[in-house]
Amino acid sequence: MNTSTQCIIIGASHAAVQLIISLRQNGWAGGITVISDEAHLPYQRPPLSKAYLANTVQDEQLALRAPAAYEKLDISFKLNTRVTAIDTDKKHVHLDNGDLLSFDKLALCTGARARPLPIPGADLNAVHYLRTMDDVKGIQASAATAKSAVIIGGGYIGLETAASLTKLGVKVTVLETESRLLKRVASPQVSAFYLRLHTEEGIDIRLNTQAAELMGDQTLSQVVCADGTAIEADMAIIGIGVIANTELATDAGLAVDNGIVVNEFAQTSHADIVAAGDCTNHPNPILNRNLRLESVPNAVEQAKAAAASLCGGEKPYAELPWFWSDQFDVKLQIAGMNQGYTEAVVRGDINNGRSFSVFYTANNKILAADCINRPKDFMLAKKLILQNIECNSASLSDEHIELKSLLQ
């Protein structure tokens, strides 16, 4: 391959790091430049709301690769640098310092950003979002002196943050606008378990509650709810979801629809531009639909497909989505996507203890599984989903019947 060809990667994410590695493995001999608007080399994001916030993991342990690894791969980084525009005709990217960089191939690994909360007081000191390492450093600084915190949003980020702050000795209140936690992604049974878990750990969960205003003299002191209730708080974390970073793609004329539209090879609507990770809307042949995923496994596997495409090959991306969440002593592992399920089958005691699985089924086929402290169930669930095996509810719920026996 021509050593003079240049590949630019926008974003220093999990997808970007896998793309770097896979490009070299696929024989890319040209230059590779990674542009990031953060000050840090690529780092793991999942631990940010968990071990990193709880001070059990340090900065260097977050690194996806050591600096020496990038030197060995001959990778150039432009940190604290933002791409302001992409010229697809001239194959230039415009940087915020006025520079232009030329590319032969371009990869968009732009990820997503925290969704802002448009209420008065959201710009007060000690009001935080959690998306980057620097975000967490700000949260830790507030938590060092805070006695109480309000978390706005009862999704996974909100609940993980609640658990981490509780470990740091901060009294936490979680506000959730819906009638149950995790309503968008989990069954009522799993929602009820997480309500029990966090309540048992001393967290005040308030459902059907909307934050209306954040109040304080420069620094937060109160969160006022829509019903007029005021909650004293030394800090607040807003966790109401994310927005895919697609603006560069849109302005460059690429197809965008709830993410940068790519095919199974991670190719965009431009022949020399690929995209991978949280920012993409991609086809999944296993689920038989297009979707946008916020998941490390998705970012990594899609980046492998993107690298193959940039090197002239074809490696279709076709993976079963999976996710995880750590809260207190509970590890949740999720296999598949539960949209369209007609029954949630519980295996184990969901009302006592902290170990069970929920299988989401339709027409006796397993669509997804939520496995709480049950790694073996999780591994077998993935196989059962991929093999499209018919399983009746009685077999799934009966712990005397081994899941392994249901495999073909």
C-alpha positions in Angstrom: 0.0 0.0 0.0 1.2 3.5 -0.8 3.1 5.0 2.2 2.1 8.5 1.2 -1.6 8.0 1.6 -3.2 9.8 4.6 -6.0 8.6 6.8 -7.5 11.1 9.3 -9.6 9.8 12.2 -11.9 12.4 13.9 -12.5 11.4 17.5 -10.2 9.6 20.0 -12.8 7.0 21.0 -12.8 3.2 21.5 -13.8 3.0 17.8 -10.8 5.1 16.9 -8.3 3.0 18.7 -9.6 -0.3 17.2 -9.6 1.4 13.8 -5.9 2.4 14.3 -5.0 -1.2 15.2 -7.0 -2.8 12.5 -5.7 -0.4 9.8 -2.2 -1.5 10.5 -3.2 -5.1 10.7 -4.8 -4.8 7.3 -1.6 -3.4 5.8 -2.3 0.4 5.9 1.3 1.8 5.4 0.4 5.4 5.1 0.0 8.1 7.7 -2.7 8.0 10.4 -3.7 11.1 12.3 -6.2 11.2 15.1 -7.9 14.5 15.9 -9.5 15.0 19.3 -11.1 17.9 21.1 -10.0 16.4 24.4 -6.6 16.8 26.0 -6.1 13.1 26.7 -5.0 10.2 24.7 -7.8 7.7 24.1 -9.2 6.2 27.3 -12.0 3.9 28.5 -15.3 5.6 29.0 -17.4 2.9 30.8 -15.4 3.1 34.0 -16.0 6.9 34.2 -19.3 6.6 36.0 -18.2 3.6 38.0 -14.7 2.7 39.2 -13.1 6.0 38.1 -15.7 8.2 39.8 -15.4 6.0 42.9 -11.6 6.6 43.0 -10.8 2.9 42.6 -9.2 3.4 39.2 -6.6 6.0 38.3 -6.0 8.0 35.2 -3.3 5.8 33.8 -5.5 2.7 34.2 -8.1 4.2 31.9 -5.8 4.4 29.0 -6.8 2.2 26.1 -3.2 1.9 25.0 0.1 3.2 26.4 1.7 6.1 24.5 4.5 3.8 23.4 2.0 1.6 21.5 0.9 4.6 19.4 4.6 5.4 18.7 5.2 1.9 17.6 2.2 2.1 15.2 3.4 5.5 14.0 0.2 7.4 14.9 0.0 11.2 15.0 -2.3 12.9 17.5 -3.7 16.4 17.4 -5.3 16.8 20.9 -7.2 19.8 22.1 -8.1 20.4 18.5 -11.6 20.6 16.9 -12.5 19.9 13.3 -14.8 22.7 12.2 -15.6 21.4 8.7 -15.0 18.7 6.2 -14.5 19.5 2.5 -15.3 16.3 0.7 -14.5 17.7 -2.8 -11.0 18.8 -1.9 -10.5 16.2 0.8 -9.6 18.7 3.5 -10.6 19.0 7.1 -10.6 22.5 8.6 -9.3 22.8 12.2 -10.3 25.4 14.8 -6.8 26.8 14.7 -7.2 27.7 11.0 -5.1 24.8 9.7 -6.1 22.5 6.8 -5.3 18.8 6.7 -5.5 16.7 3.6 -6.8 13.2 3.6 -7.1 10.3 1.2 -9.4 8.4 3.6 -11.5 9.7 6.5 -13.0 8.0 9.5 -15.7 9.6 11.7 -15.5 8.3 15.3 -17.2 11.3 16.8 -19.2 9.5 19.4 -21.9 11.4 21.3 -22.3 14.1 23.8 -24.4 14.6 26.9 -27.9 15.9 26.3 -28.3 19.3 27.9 -31.1 20.0 30.4 -32.8 23.4 29.4 -33.9 24.6 32.8 -32.9 27.7 34.7 -29.7 27.3 36.8 -28.2 24.5 34.7 -25.1 26.6 34.4 -24.5 27.0 38.1 -21.3 25.8 39.7 -21.4 22.2 41.0 -23.9 21.2 38.3 -22.3 18.5 36.1 -22.7 16.2 33.2 -20.9 12.9 32.9 -19.4 12.1 29.6 -15.6 12.7 29.7 -12.7 12.3 32.0 -12.7 16.0 32.7 -16.4 15.9 33.6 -15.6 13.3 36.2 -12.7 15.3 37.6 -15.2 18.1 38.1 -17.7 15.8 39.8 -15.0 14.5 42.1 -14.0 18.0 43.1 -17.6 18.8 44.1 -18.0 15.5 45.8 -14.9 16.1 48.0 -16.9 18.6 50.1 -20.5 17.7 49.2 -22.9 16.1 51.7 -25.8 15.7 49.3 -26.3 15.3 45.6 -29.2 15.2 43.2 -29.0 13.1 40.1 -31.4 14.1 37.3 -32.2 11.0 35.3 -32.8 7.4 36.3 -31.1 5.6 33.4 -27.9 3.6 33.6 -25.6 6.6 33.8 -27.7 8.2 36.5 -27.9 5.0 38.6 -24.2 4.1 38.1 -23.3 7.6 39.2 -25.6 7.3 42.2 -23.9 4.1 43.3 -20.4 5.7 42.9 -21.3 8.8 44.9 -22.9 6.8 47.6 -19.6 4.9 48.0 -17.9 8.2 48.4 -20.2 9.0 51.3 -22.5 11.5 49.5 -26.2 11.3 50.2 -27.9 10.9 46.9 -31.4 11.6 45.6 -32.4 10.4 42.1 -35.1 12.2 40.1 -36.8 10.3 37.3 -39.6 11.7 35.2 -41.0 8.3 34.3 -43.1 6.0 36.4 -40.2 3.6 36.8 -36.4 3.5 36.5 -34.9 2.4 33.1 -38.3 2.4 31.5 -37.0 2.8 28.0 -34.7 -0.2 28.1 -35.9 -2.7 30.8 -39.0 -4.6 31.9 -41.0 -3.6 34.9 -39.5 -6.5 36.8 -35.9 -5.2 36.3 -37.0 -1.7 37.0 -38.5 -2.8 40.3 -35.3 -4.6 41.2 -33.1 -1.5 40.6 -35.5 0.5 42.7 -35.1 -2.0 45.5 -31.3 -2.2 45.1 -30.8 1.6 45.3 -33.3 2.0 48.1 -31.5 -0.7 50.1 -28.3 1.2 49.6 -29.8 4.3 51.1 -30.6 6.3 47.9 -33.7 8.3 47.7 -35.5 7.5 44.4 -38.3 9.8 43.3 -40.3 8.6 40.4 -42.7 10.8 38.3 -40.6 13.8 39.4 -39.2 16.4 37.1 -36.5 19.0 37.9 -37.8 22.4 37.0 -35.1 24.8 38.3 -31.6 24.7 39.8 -31.1 27.4 42.4 -28.1 29.0 44.1 -25.9 32.0 44.4 -23.4 31.1 41.7 -23.1 27.6 43.2 -26.0 25.1 43.4 -27.9 24.9 46.7 -31.3 23.6 45.7 -33.1 21.6 43.1 -36.7 22.7 42.7 -39.1 20.1 41.2 -42.1 20.7 38.9 -44.5 20.1 41.8 -42.8 22.8 43.9 -40.8 20.5 46.1 -37.3 21.9 46.9 -34.4 19.5 47.6 -31.3 20.8 49.3 -28.2 19.8 47.3 -24.5 20.6 47.2 -24.1 19.2 43.7 -26.2 17.8 40.8 -25.4 15.5 37.9 -27.6 15.6 34.8 -27.9 12.3 33.1 -30.8 12.4 30.6 -29.2 10.7 27.6 -26.9 11.7 24.8 -26.9 13.2 21.3 -24.9 11.7 18.5 -22.2 14.0 17.1 -23.3 14.1 13.5 -23.1 17.8 12.7 -19.8 17.5 10.8 -21.3 14.7 8.7 -24.5 16.7 8.0 -22.5 19.8 7.0 -20.3 17.7 4.7 -23.4 16.4 2.9 -23.2 12.8 4.2 -26.4 10.9 4.8 -27.6 11.3 8.4 -30.7 9.8 10.1 -30.5 9.3 13.9 -26.7 8.9 13.4 -24.4 8.9 10.4 -25.8 6.4 8.0 -23.4 3.5 7.2 -23.8 0.1 5.5 -22.7 -3.2 6.9 -19.1 -2.3 5.9 -19.2 0.9 7.9 -19.1 3.0 4.7 -20.9 6.3 4.6 -22.6 7.8 1.6 -19.1 9.0 0.5 -16.8 6.4 -1.0 -13.7 7.5 1.0 -15.3 8.1 4.3 -16.2 5.5 7.0 -17.8 5.9 10.4 -17.9 3.7 13.5 -19.2 3.8 17.1 -21.9 5.7 18.9 -22.4 8.2 16.1 -23.5 5.7 13.5 -26.9 4.3 12.3 -26.1 0.9 10.9 -27.9 -2.2 9.7 -27.9 -5.3 11.9 -28.8 -8.5 10.0 -29.3 -10.4 13.3 -32.0 -8.0 14.4 -33.1 -7.3 10.8 -33.2 -3.5 11.3 -31.2 -0.4 11.4 -30.2 1.1 14.8 -27.8 3.3 16.6 -26.0 1.8 19.6 -24.1 3.3 22.5 -21.9 0.4 23.3 -18.2 -0.4 23.4 -18.6 -3.9 21.7 -20.4 -2.2 18.8 -17.7 0.5 18.5 -14.9 -2.1 18.4 -16.5 -4.5 16.0 -17.7 -1.8 13.7 -14.3 -0.2 13.6 -12.8 -3.5 12.3 -15.3 -3.4 9.4 -14.4 0.3 8.8 -10.7 -0.5 8.7 -11.2 -3.3 6.2 -13.2 -1.0 3.9 -10.5 1.7 4.1 -7.9 -0.9 3.0 -10.0 -2.1 0.1 -11.5 -5.2 1.7 -14.9 -6.3 3.0 -15.6 -7.3 6.5 -19.4 -7.1 7.2 -20.4 -6.0 10.6 -23.0 -8.4 12.0 -22.9 -8.8 15.8 -25.4 -9.4 18.5 -25.6 -6.2 20.6 -24.5 -6.6 24.3 -24.0 -4.2 27.1 -23.2 -4.1 30.8 -23.7 -2.0 33.9 -22.0 -2.1 37.4 -23.8 -0.8 40.4 -22.8 -1.6 43.9 -22.2 -5.4 44.0 -24.4 -6.0 41.0 -23.1 -6.7 37.5 -25.9 -6.5 34.9 -25.0 -8.1 31.5 -27.5 -7.6 28.6 -27.6 -9.7 25.5 -29.7 -8.6 22.5 -32.4 -6.0 22.3 -35.8 -6.5 24.0 -37.9 -4.3 21.7 -41.0 -6.2 20.6 -41.0 -8.7 23.5 -44.4 -10.2 24.6 -43.2 -11.9 27.8 -40.5 -11.3 30.4 -39.6 -14.7 31.9 -37.8 -14.6 35.2 -35.2 -17.2 36.2 -34.3 -17.0 39.8 -35.6 -15.0 42.8 -36.0 -11.5 41.6 -37.7 -10.3 44.8 -34.9 -11.3 47.2 -31.1 -11.3 46.9 -29.2 -10.0 43.9 -28.9 -12.8 41.4 -31.4 -13.7 38.6 -32.0 -13.4 34.9 -34.9 -12.1 32.8 -35.4 -13.5 29.3 -37.4 -11.4 26.9 -39.4 -13.6 24.5 -41.8 -13.4 21.5 -43.3 -16.5 19.9 -41.2 -18.7 22.1 -38.0 -17.1 20.7 -35.6 -15.3 23.0 -35.0 -11.7 21.8 -32.8 -10.5 24.8 -31.8 -11.3 28.3 -30.9 -9.2 31.4 -28.6 -11.2 33.6 -28.0 -9.9 37.1 -24.8 -11.5 38.6 -25.2 -14.5 36.4 -22.4 -14.5 33.8 -23.1 -18.1 32.8 -26.7 -17.2 32.0 -25.4 -14.3 29.9 -23.1 -16.4 27.8 -25.8 -19.1 27.2 -28.4 -16.4 26.4 -26.2 -15.0 23.6 -26.0 -18.5 22.1 -29.7 -19.2 22.5 -30.5 -15.8 20.8 -28.1 -16.4 17.9 -29.3 -20.0 17.3 -32.9 -18.7 17.2 -34.0 -21.6 19.4 -37.6 -22.1 20.5 -37.8 -22.1 24.3 -41.0 -22.3 26.3 -41.4 -20.1 29.4 -41.4 -23.1 31.8 -38.0 -24.3 30.6 -36.5 -20.8 30.9 -37.8 -20.2 34.4 -37.1 -23.6 35.9 -33.7 -23.6 37.4 -33.7 -27.4 37.6 -33.4 -27.3 33.8 -30.0 -26.2 32.7 -30.0 -23.5 30.0 -27.2 -25.4 28.2 -29.6 -28.3 27.6 -31.8 -26.0 25.5 -29.0 -25.4 22.9 -29.0 -27.2 19.7 
